[in-house]
């Protein structure tokens, strides 16, 4: 199935940030190929009639939109989705309105402020020309349109106390900043990025990242400028590490950042993926700096780092972005499992990461078969599936394999039942469950796991549903699951809650100090 990967036109003498779009295009093409699509690279030119005809001639099922600039100008970024709207081709990422409203930083700040979301005080050139009053303090001079920290360096801030002073600085720096610019009150404090990714009907806020200004001298302005992003040999690049680990005292702050990020997603009707950048001042008050639609997808980018922290591989991320492509048909966003025929139980399901019925965008189809029989090769199958998650220690992997060995040696008298999900003869996920001794009809679910290459496609949900049917057939009524309270297991706990499980008990410090055992329970019917 043919798709277009649309990217900015890159010319000779380009800057490092423009080069990066070619890296993104390459890795996205590779991921789309692995998902069964036939990607075709296409650069976006300012000749809109030519682009429209080129797109119609290719007739792709959809376009993966990576356009960041047009003729090297960020202020024209919204023209790519506008042309796609004109031609009537589905595309990934934010809509034309969403791209325009967020790429114009002044428009974005007006919308944020009007909705009660805190963003630093700002002054445009027009406001200063009208003599708008200036609050004494430090301001950072930013481009209205350009992203990638264009023009931001050690001289980005200015101490000003009058309209004339700020107006002079704006006009003096215009050329360096790529045109129209504005003054924003500089927030001294911590800097956070919250990456957002579509998840079926909902939204996943990926693990928050903080950009640390490590060993910055007191006189050096703490801003993530162009050098920090694009020049590996610079002091700024080497001293602004990203971190995902936080102390307990930051828990309430991180919750507030997530709440605001979700509000931004809804406010600008974003799609696919996005990133919200914050500053947090000394009083722990968050300020939204910018909203980045279609953030960088390069392997070393912050967005990809956040997806890896969430346990997602790149193919899963691309599949989610494609599934949330625009235009939107609200009825197509839930994952569906459709029987391939009227066969008996286990004999054929098709896990579908849905497409867009309104635009003809197909879903990614993955035929799977369920198997209860346990085979000798399942020792290695289980080992491969469990190790791929990266969650479990070698000792835990051994335990999972030992349960298979026990079942192979003792049969059903072992008390262990298995259900394997297979695609094209390969085991890609499994469950292990069994009756709880001295109970009439209660079952433990010991393991449920999907190989990391196939996560995010709804296979875990179908494994759980099919396992419940098997337990019901065996006379089970109640099912219990034990898991850890550690932060890395929150997606696991959310998965259980979303499938009707409730927390039945918590055993404090069971696995380790501060690592509690949480017991989930639900009735099978």
Secondary structure, DSSP 4 states (H G I P E B T S, - for coil): -EEEEEEE---TT--HHHHHHHHHHHHHHHHHHHTT-EEEEEEE-S-HHHHHHHHHHH--S-EEEE---BTTBGGGTHHHHHHHHHHT--BSSS-HHHHHHHHSHHHHHHHHHHTT-----EEEHHHHHTT----SEEEEEEESS--TTTT-STTSEEEE-SHHHHHHHHHHHTTTTTS-EEEEE---SEEEEEEEEEETTEEEEPPPEEE--TT--TTS-----HHHHH-TTSHHHHT--EE----GGGHHHHHHHHHHHHHHHHHTT--SEEEEEEEE-TT--EEEEEEEET---STTSHHHHHHHHTT--HHHHHHHHHHT-BS--GGG-S-EEEESSSPPTTS-EEEEE--BTTTTBPPEEEEEEEE----TTHHHHHHHHHHHHS-S-HHHHHHHHHHHHHHHHHGGGG--EEEEEEETTEEEEEEEEEEPTT-SSEEEEEEEEE-GGGTTSSHHHHHHHHHHHHHHHTT--EEEEEEE-SGGGHHHHHHHHHTT-EEEEEEEEEEETTEEEEEEEEE--
